[in-house]
Amino acid sequence: MTTLISIDPGKASGVAQFEDRVLKRVFLLDNLPVSFFADTLVIEIPQVYPVRSWKGDPNDLIEVARIAGYWEGLISACTRVLDVVHVRPHEWKGNRPKDVDNAYTLSKLTDAERAVIDKAQIPKSKLHNAIDAVGIGLWY
């Protein structure tokens, strides 16, 4: 069995766990299990876009980079991960806006996998982070 953990870092970092390419669990990193095993950890890293594409404060990328590094370090220290892959947003989702990409990601899941997300008890305001983590895992 191969295990993949994918992370969308941020103030409410989303995590998806796949076993043999099937979504088994989604959660926010504030609910991180004490330890787990993963063959591969895929973590999104910030991407700077051209000035004309900026939404919000570009300095927020510094905070996201810090959070990504923090979680990668913590997970590496507390778990057994065989391989770490970094991916930029444009690589895994292209130019799709978040709402369009979340719908696209959900469309790629089986009914059983969508049920995993429904049962995760993630607040609706933060669910997009978990769905992004699922999208990152599907990309991999």
Secondary structure, DSSP 8 states (H G I E B T S, - for coil): --EEEEEE-STT-EEEEEETTEEEEEEEGGG--S--EEEEEEEE------GGG--S-TTHHHHHHHHHHHHHHHHHHHSEEEEEEEE-HHHHHTT--HHHHHHHHHHTS-HHHHHHHHTT---GGGHHHHHHHHHHHHH-
